[in-house]
Amino acid sequence: MTTQCLPFPVPDERAHYFVGQYADMHDLVEDLVVPDAVPEAVATVLRTARELLRQSYYCYEFSTVWRSCTP
């Protein structure tokens, strides 16, 4: 049996327009707080969208998810 190693993620070339490094993505999403009053199903979607925005450092297309989940 062989073990497959996945490559390390490579930053998307467009990420530098927003932040200098992945660690800065935390600051970028810090104010995107999910209100306590929303139903859990809604909160789950918003938390997932926020995390996808953070991961858009590696896959720019993930940033479009947040925009589709917010008014």
C-alpha positions in Angstrom: 0.0 0.0 0.0 1.3 3.4 -0.9 0.6 6.7 0.9 -0.3 9.6 -1.3 1.0 13.0 -0.1 -1.0 16.0 -1.1 0.9 19.1 -2.1 1.1 22.1 0.3 -1.4 24.8 -0.7 0.1 27.6 -2.8 -1.3 31.1 -2.2 -3.4 32.4 -5.0 -1.6 35.1 -6.9 -4.5 37.6 -6.3 -4.2 37.2 -2.5 -1.5 39.8 -2.2 -4.1 42.5 -3.2 -5.7 42.0 0.2 -3.1 40.7 2.6 0.6 40.1 2.8 0.5 36.6 4.2 -2.1 34.0 5.3 -1.8 35.0 9.0 -3.3 38.4 8.0 -6.5 36.7 6.8 -7.6 36.5 10.4 -7.6 40.3 10.7 -9.6 40.5 7.4 -12.5 38.3 8.7 -12.3 39.4 12.4 -15.3 41.7 12.2 -17.5 39.2 10.3 -19.3 38.1 13.5 -22.3 35.8 13.4 -25.0 37.3 15.6 -26.2 35.1 18.5 -29.9 35.6 17.5 -29.7 33.9 14.1 -31.0 30.3 13.8 -28.3 27.7 14.0 -28.7 26.7 10.3 -28.0 30.3 9.3 -25.1 30.6 11.7 -23.5 27.5 10.2 -23.8 28.8 6.7 -22.3 32.2 7.8 -19.4 30.5 9.7 -18.6 28.3 6.7 -18.7 31.3 4.4 -16.3 33.2 6.8 -13.9 30.3 6.8 -14.0 30.0 3.0 -13.2 33.7 2.9 -10.2 33.0 5.0 -9.2 30.1 2.8 -9.6 32.3 -0.3 -5.9 33.2 0.3 -5.3 29.9 -1.4 -8.3 29.7 -3.7 -9.6 33.1 -4.7 -13.0 31.7 -5.9 -13.8 30.9 -2.3 -14.2 34.6 -1.7 -17.4 34.7 -3.8 -19.2 32.5 -1.3 -19.3 35.2 1.4 -20.7 37.7 -1.1 -23.5 35.4 -2.0 -24.4 34.8 1.7 -24.6 38.4 2.7 -27.1 41.1 1.7 
